[in-house]
């Protein structure tokens, strides 16, 4: 899947120009509850500054409370500035609100289709559903991300919170979360960035090959 994305990725960046990556997401992307310098995009930017072989500029297009429908509605606005790649991190609020997985799938499918039409590379970030809505709902929701990744030939980071630890160890995860139990704290974000960063670098390598 990743190899396909590297072949089908976005337009090559101009030599010397930074690779521009928009992070289209919800509160997890936006950095809810954290000072601006401790949010996901800010920490990921610092990580890229230290590890990326080419200059990279991130755009924080995260909106707290946004659903996949909201992200779809503002996609063209997000792309009003030329970008080379998009991190698509949406669906968590759909899950929390019990929105039918078919609606979430349709919105994410439309987003990835639009990016493909524009020749913009993407990485899709998932978030596994809890069992609250039953096993069938969970299975349908969880299947969205790998299936859309395969359909559109884009890499998938299956679980935004995976780096915080196994779900069956809530005590350990709690230490890396804010008091609401939904959003990671600054240390949690740092762990997420350290795990996610190499996946984004693999995508960037396709946009700025040999630089």
BELGILIN-V988561 format. One record per residue. RES is the residue in one letter. SS is DSSP state (hx for helix, st for strand, lp for the rest). D_LAST is the distance of its C-alpha to the last C-alpha in whole Angstrom. Layout:
BEGIN
RES/SS/D_LAST
RES/SS/D_LAST
END
This chain:
BEGIN
X/lp/23
X/hx/20
X/hx/19
X/hx/20
X/hx/19
X/hx/15
X/hx/17
X/hx/18
X/lp/16
X/lp/15
X/lp/14
X/lp/10
X/lp/10
X/lp/10
X/lp/8
X/lp/9
X/lp/11
X/lp/11
X/st/11
X/st/15
X/st/17
X/st/21
X/st/23
X/st/26
X/st/29
X/lp/32
X/hx/33
X/hx/31
X/hx/28
X/hx/30
X/lp/31
X/lp/34
X/lp/37
X/lp/34
X/lp/33
X/hx/30
X/hx/28
X/hx/29
X/lp/28
X/hx/26
X/hx/23
X/hx/24
X/hx/23
X/hx/20
X/hx/19
X/hx/20
X/hx/18
X/hx/15
X/hx/15
X/hx/16
X/hx/14
X/lp/10
X/lp/7
X/lp/6
X/lp/10
X/st/12
X/st/16
X/st/18
X/st/21
X/st/25
X/st/26
X/st/29
X/lp/33
X/lp/35
X/lp/38
X/lp/36
X/lp/36
X/hx/34
X/hx/36
X/hx/36
X/hx/32
X/hx/32
X/hx/34
X/lp/32
X/hx/29
X/hx/29
X/hx/29
X/hx/26
X/lp/24
X/lp/26
X/lp/23
X/lp/20
X/lp/18
X/lp/15
X/st/17
X/st/20
X/st/21
X/st/25
X/st/27
X/lp/31
X/lp/34
X/hx/35
X/hx/38
X/hx/39
X/hx/40
X/hx/42
X/hx/44
X/lp/45
X/lp/43
X/lp/43
X/hx/40
X/hx/41
X/hx/40
X/hx/37
X/hx/36
X/hx/36
X/hx/35
X/hx/31
X/hx/32
X/hx/32
X/hx/29
X/hx/27
X/hx/28
X/hx/27
X/hx/24
X/hx/24
X/hx/25
X/lp/23
X/lp/20
X/lp/19
X/st/17
X/st/20
X/st/21
X/st/25
X/st/26
X/lp/30
X/lp/33
X/lp/36
X/lp/39
X/lp/42
X/lp/45
X/lp/47
X/lp/47
X/lp/48
X/hx/47
X/hx/46
X/hx/45
X/hx/42
X/hx/41
X/hx/41
X/hx/39
X/hx/36
X/hx/36
X/hx/34
X/hx/31
X/hx/30
X/hx/32
X/hx/30
X/hx/27
X/hx/28
X/hx/29
X/hx/26
X/lp/24
X/lp/22
X/st/22
X/st/24
X/st/25
X/lp/29
X/lp/30
X/lp/29
X/lp/31
X/hx/31
X/hx/29
X/hx/33
X/lp/35
X/lp/37
X/lp/39
X/lp/42
X/lp/42
X/hx/42
X/hx/43
X/hx/40
X/hx/38
X/hx/41
X/lp/40
X/lp/36
X/st/37
X/lp/39
X/lp/43
X/lp/42
X/lp/41
X/lp/39
X/lp/36
X/st/34
X/lp/34
X/hx/32
X/hx/32
X/hx/32
X/hx/29
X/hx/27
X/hx/27
X/hx/26
X/hx/23
X/hx/22
X/hx/23
X/hx/21
X/hx/18
X/hx/17
X/hx/18
X/hx/16
X/hx/13
X/hx/13
X/hx/14
X/hx/10
X/hx/8
X/hx/10
X/hx/10
X/lp/6
X/lp/6
X/lp/4
X/lp/0
END
